[in-house]
Amino acid sequence: MTATQKHDIISMCITVLSADQQPKEDKMLDQQKITILYCRLSNEDAQEGESNSIANQKSLIRDFLENKNDIEVVQEYVDDGFSGSNFERPAFQMMLEDIKKGKIDCVVTKDLSRFGREYIDSGMYIERLFPAMGVRFIAINDGIDSGEAKSQSDEIIIPFKNLINDAYCRDISIKIRSHLEIKRKQGDVITAFVPYGYKKKDKDKHKLEIDVYAANVVKDIFRMKLHGKSQDAIACELNSSGILPPAEYKASTGSNYQTCFKTKEKSEWTSVMVRRILTNEVYIGNLVQGKQTTPNHKVKKTIIKEKCEWVRIEKNHEPVITDRDFEVVQRLLAMDTRTSPDREEVYPLSGVVTCGGCGIPMVRKTSKVGGKTYAYYLCATHKDSKQCSSHRISTDKLEEVVLELLQTHIDNMIDLKRILSFIGNVPFQQLDMKKLEERREKKQAEVDRCADLRGMLYEDMKDGIISTEDYKELHTAYEQRKKSAEIAIHQIELEMEDVLNRKSKGFVWLDYFTEHKNIEKLTREVVVSLIREIKVFDKTHIEVVFDFDDCYKECLNVIASQGHSVDVDSTGKLNIRLKEAV
């Protein structure tokens, strides 16, 4: 249900007298109208008081009909929970069918706004369909009765009142959209159903809190992905373990959650479902809303908004997954890795090994010699077109070399962490502040330039160089650019304050390596967490690009700039000698 629908909830009451139910003893039988009573109520009406309540509408209509011997009301139809801005209402459609079948020849409502607020369709029903079908229409408070002789002014006033009612509906829709946008920017959850792994807080339904059971399932999904399992394998394991998928789990908790992705009577975990969870940044505490909209309050077809228009609030709620694990998983999802038919998990180095010659990912192949199976990596370009050398290397040899290089790099990180604790953060604070200051100066220059350009626009318009329309368009564009730059400046200043207060994470990336200081075997999780790329030039020339390599080199440069000796030997071992204090 859209925001407009939620806001404009209606209740419709329709009463019908069928032809075979008419009392035969009545002398006015032939003139008696087979009549329906129509009532509508919105949330806005309810807030204003009781005057528009369904009960009061019924009472008003029945008082009006009390002395109308030619009108009798009996049976009721009810629509509850449908927008008054359109006529796609079940009971209303049933009424139309009865009209077409000749069962109804009179419709009575309190006023035109109760009938509907869409002026085109309202006019079509009142001025075209009803007269064509011989149906009398009465709107009591508006003094409209199609059964009586109409003056020219009556014929004119109906379209105008319908137009006013439609304008009211449009105004309400605009206000609701604006209100919802404000709430999204405040970090409020504007949705009927929250993501799997979360639930709404009891005291504040617009805030999220962790659903412990479902959140643990989400953690398991991320853990299995980090360990090398494919989305299909994860889905199969969840199904075999009897873990309910999101739709079934929400149903088991009493929720009336509905989804268009359900294809079976009882849904199961699928690879698509798993991937949807793995890519949802709600699990790191970020709230992203406002991805879809509708053209206006009359057209309910949803359209996808530009990504820049989404409302994104970072660290809005308690995370289920760490930023680091989420980042690594996104990297894994971007790799073109598939499991072997006889395996549930990918190999430790899959998707990470590239050819040092052409840069194309290498493929893992196997061959049998003397009853034994040997695995090796081969350049994909050589395999397909022979335009590059094979760069062939055995899997065991490659994993052995990579493990040695990783162990050495971890030892370097341990030494670097010790040195940094001695040197302190001051040199790095100065470097960070310098970079941030440069960024702020660039953004401030953009703000000043936009202000100057806006001033020049007015002069150009006065001189006739640009039209008024172009002036307005360009003025708005420069204003938006200026505001964006000002927001960026504010964010940079917050970062500068963070650096000065020493609240930044600093060298937390060192811990990603040092926590594996006793590593003796390569695993998929270790490889994807610590290694970006493995370049194979030949069997003796292998380069490993580690994660946070830029941070590592920057630290070494800062240490060297302070007068300390920094060098790396032929084995990759880092040697740092601190200068003596004077």
C-alpha positions, 0 to 999 in steps of 0.5 A: 500500500502506497503512502497516499493509500495509507493516508486516505483509507476509506470505508464504503458502505453500499446498500442494495434492494434487488428487484424480487425483494420489492414489497408488492403491496406498495402502491408506489412500486413502479416508481420506487428506486432500487437504491444504494447508500455510499459512505467514505472515510479517510484518516484525515476526516477522522482527525477532524472529528466525528462529522464525517464518520461512517455512522454520521454519514449513514444517519444524515443520509437516512434522515434525508431519505426518511420522507422519500417514499420512492427510495428504499435502502437495504443491503450493504457493501463495504470497502475498507482500506482503499484509497479515495483517490481512485475507484479501484475498490472491490465493493465499488466495482461490484456496484458497477457490475450490479448497475450494468445488470440493472439491479440498481437505479439510485446512488445516494452519498453525503457529498461529492467528496465522499463519492471520490476525489478524482475529478475525471473519473468522478465526472465520468461516472456522474455525468456520463455512465449514471445518466446512460444507465438510468441511475439517479445520483444524489449528493445531499450536502452539495444539493445535487439530485440528477432526478430533478430538473437541473439548471445550467449553473448546476451542470457547471458546478459539479465539475468544479467541485470535483476539481476542488476535491481532486486538488485537495487529494493532490495537496494531501499527497504532496504533504504526505510525500514531504513528511515521509521524506523528512522522516526518512532523513531523520532515520525513521523506518518507513516501511510496513515490514523490516528486513530479515534479521531486524524487528521494530522496537516496541516503544518506537515502531520507526526504529530497528532493533536486532531479532536475535534468532534471524540475525544469527542466521544472517551471520551464518550466511556471511560466515559461510560466504567468507569460508568459500561457499557459493550462494547455492550451497548456502541455500541448500545448507539452510534448507537442509537445516530446517531454517525458515526463509524470511517470508516463512519466518515472518509468517511464523511470528504472526506477521502478514508479510507478503512477497512477490518473490514467493513461487511455491506454496511454501517458500525455500531458501534460494541463491537469489535470496541469499545474495539479496541478504549478502548485498544489503547494507542494512546489516552494517547499520546503514538505512537506505530508503526512498528507492522507488516512487510513483509519478503522482497520486493518481498513477500507482505504477512504481518507478526506480529513482536515481541512486543519488536521490536515495535517502541513505543514513549511515550507522542508523541502527545496531549492525549485525555484520562488521564493516570489514566482513561486508566489504570482503563479501562484496569483493567476493561477489564481484569475483567470477568464481564457481565451485567444482561439481564435487565441491561445495566450497571454492578453492582458497586462491580461486578468483585471486590469481592473475597472469603477470604477463597479460593480467587476465585471471588464471584458471585452475586445471587438473590432470592425471598422471600415473593414477595421480591427480595434479592441480595447476593454474594456467593463463586463461589467454594462453588456454583460449588463444595462445596469445600469452605464455602458459605461466603454468604453476602447480597449485601446491607450489603456488599456495606454498609461496603465497603462505610464506609471503603472507607469513612474512607480511604478517611479521612486518605488520607486527613490527610496524605496529610496535614501531607505531606505538612508539612513534605515536599518532602525531605525524600521521595526524599532521598528514591527515590534517593536511589532506583534509585541509586541501579537500576543504579548500577545493570545496570552498573554492567550488562554493565561491565559484557557484556564488559568483556564477549565480550573481553573473546570471542575473546580469546576463538575464537583464542584458538579454543574453539568457532567457528567464527560463534559462536563468531559473534553471541555471540558478537552481543548478548552481544552488544545488551544487553550492549546497552539495559543496557546503555539505561536503565541507561540513563532513570534512570538518567533522573528519578534521575534528575526529582526527584532532580528538584521536577518535579515528580508527587509526591503524585498526587495519594492522589488526586484520593481519596480526590476528593471523600471526600463527597462521600455518595453512591458507584458507579461503577466509584468510586469502580473501580477507588479506590478499587483493591479487596474486600475480604469477610471472613464472614459477620463481617470480610471484607477487602478492598484493596485500589488502591495505597496501596503500596504508602500509606504504604510507606508514613507511613513508611517514616513518622515513620522513621523520628521519628513521631508517626503513628498508626491506630485504630480499626476502621481504622482511621489513627493517626499521631503525629508529633515529636516536633522540638528540 
